[in-house]
Amino acid sequence: DNNMAIESTKFGDKWSNLWTGEETIIYGHDACRGIQITHNSIGIDSACLYGKSLSCIIYPNKEIYSVPSLANYTSCSK
């Protein structure tokens, strides 16, 4: 589920909104927003620590694969 908000994400800017370069970047550390894909950025944090899934991206096709987390280790809070 690419819309796996764990808790409110109204605080802070999305990483994808901050990048204005031409190159495609791949980032993590945005578990509360889940997987994010724009024309020049891909966020692959799918909240494994919070019981969701662990994801990776395979290049050059930009295929995203996810496997379920084994447990919910902590909660996502601001």
Beta strands, then each sheet from edge to edge (+ up, - down):
strand 1: 25-27
strand 2: 36-37
strand 3: 41-43
strand 4: 53-58
strand 5: 63-68
sheet 1: 1+ 3+ 2-
sheet 2: 4+ 5-
end
